[in-house]
Amino acid sequence: MGAAQKSGSVRIGLTGGIGSGKSTVARLLAERGAAHIDADQLAREVVEPGQPALAEIVEAFGPVVVDAGGRLRRDVLGARVFADPQARARLEAITHPRIRELAAARMREAEAAGHRHIVYEAALLVEVGLAATFDHLVVVSADEATQIERVMARDGCSEAEARARIAAQLPLAQKVAVADTVVDNTGTPEETARQVDALLARLETP
């Protein structure tokens, strides 16, 4: 990871903690011309009806995980894997390789389309060991109070539940430690936008 080169696309890995505002930073980058690839969206695509991953999931977890129309019942599957590390590992072994393949294909498409910056937004970028595969790693941070407030507002959960969700993730400080750039999203939208502009300017500096 490091500075951008003069030619070719710059692949930017974008991550952060829950409630830190990854999607906000991704939107700002997209508004400035970057191609945006969302790992959550890819995860939904690879388990669409007819996709090999869905058939493997049904084989692994039973027909109860799909509805009458053959679509994945995320709530049922989530309940199965949430408290069972072995089940979660089995699911990830099915989905993660396909998500990576689809992400690589989308990045190639973005490069072919002439995008200067390609942003791959993923919550677990550091945890799954993909951070070093990008030219530049951006970690979006926010103080814990802000994270808790945002998670409560977004998910309609209690403060205790929000704290538990934050605690279940890799500590944000560990992600910050390996970042090329940290965007502090605790402040105003204007402050965050200025940091995004500074990031893009820095990427264009040889």
N, C-alpha and C positions, 0 to 999 in steps of 0.2 A: 504494500500500500504506500501511497505517497503522492507526490505532485503529478499533475497531469502532463502528458506529452503534448507536443504541438499539433499533432495530427491524430485522427482517429477518435473514437468515442471514449468517454471516461465512464467507467462503471462504478456507480456509487452505491454502497451498501448503507441502508438506512434502518436504524433500530433504536430501541430505547425501552424504558419500563412502561408498564401499564399506566395509563393516565398521563404520560409525559407529553403526548401530543405529536406522535410520529406522523399521523395522517395530516395534521395541519402543515407540518414541514414538507411532506410529500406534495400536498396541494400547491404550496408556494413554489416549489421547484417546478412542478408541471406548468404552472401559470407562466413561468419564465422559460418555457420551451423544452424542459426535460421530458423524456419518455418515462412514464411511471408504470412499474410492474408491481402488483400487490400480491404478496405470497398468500394472503387469506383468500383472495379471489381465485388464485390458481388451485388452492386446496379444495375449493368448491367445484371447480371445473373437472378435476381428475376423478371425482366420485359421481359425476353425472350418470344417469342411466345409459347403459351401453358401453361404459368405460371399463377396461379390465380391472381397475382398482376396486370398483364397486362389487364386481363378482367375487373378488378375493375376500373382500370384507364380509360379504354374506356367507361365504364358505367358512370364514374364521369365527364369526360371531352369531351366525344363524339368521334365518329369514325375518326374525322379529325386528331387525334393524332397518328394514325397508317398509314403506307403506304400500297400500293397495295399488298405487300407480307405479311402483318400482323405484321410488325415489328414497334416498337415504333419510332415515329418521335420526337427525343429529342429536336430539335430546336423549333418545334411547341409547345410542352408541356412546354419547358422552357420559351417561350414567354408568355404563359398563366399564369404561376405561379410566374414569376420573380417580377412583380410589384403588386401582389395580395396576401397579407399575408394569407387570408382565403383559397385561392386555394392552396397555398404552404402547409399550415397545412393539408389540405385534402389529398394531395399527400403523405406527410410524414406519415400520419396515415395509408396509404395503404402499403407503402414500408418499413418504418423503422422496424416494428415488424418482417417482413420476413428477412430483412438483419441481424437483431440480431439473429434470429433462425439459419440462414445459417452460421453466424460467429461462433456461439456456436458449431455447428456440425463440422465445419472445425477445430476448436481448439481441440475438442475431438479426431478427426482423427490424428492430429499432436501429441497429447499426446500418443495415442496408437502406433504411429510410433516411439516413443522414443525420440522425440525432446526435448532437454533440455530447449530451449528458444523458445517461440511462440510470434511473433510480430504481433499486430493488428494495422494497419495504418489507421487512420481516421481523416479527417480534423475537424470534429465536435465532437470529443470525449468528450471534456469538456462541450460544449454547451448542449448536449443531456443527460448529467448526468451520463455518463458511466465511467468516469475516475476512480472512486473509486472501480470499479469492477475488476481492474487489480492489479497484485502483485506489479507492478512498472510502474509509468507514466513517459515517456520521452517526453520532449517538445523540438523541434528543433527551434532554434531562429536564427535570422539574423537582422542586423540593417536595418532601413527602406530604406536607399538608395540602399542597396543590394537587398532587396525585390522588390523594384520598377524596378530596372534594370532587374532582372530575369523575372518578370511578363511581362514586355515590350518585352523581347526577346522571351519568350515562347509563348505568345498570340498574338504578333504582334499588340499591342495596344499602345496608346499614354501614356505619363506620367500621364496626368489627369485621364485617364481611369484606369491605374494601381493604382493610389492613391485612386480612388473611390472603387475599389475592396478590397483593404486593409482595408479601412475605414468601409466597410460593414461587416467585420468580428469582432468577439470578439477581443478586443485589446490583442496583444501578451503578454503584461505584465501580464494580468489576467491569462493566461495559465501558464506562467512561475511561477506565485505565488503558483500554486498547484502542480508543478512538483516534482517528486522525483529526477530526473536528468535533467539538461538542457544541450543540445549539441549546442554549438555556431558554426553555419555553415557559419559564415561570412568570415572566413579565407580560407586557402589553403585546397585542398583535403586531404593532409597529416595530417594537423591539425585536421580535422574532423575525420579521421580514427583513430588517436591516442585517441580521446575522446571516440569513440565507443569501442576501445579495453579496455580503462579504465573502461567504463561502464560494460562490460562483466566480467572483473576481479572483480569489486565491487559486482556484482550479485553472484559471486561464493564464496564470503567471508561470512562465517556464521555470 
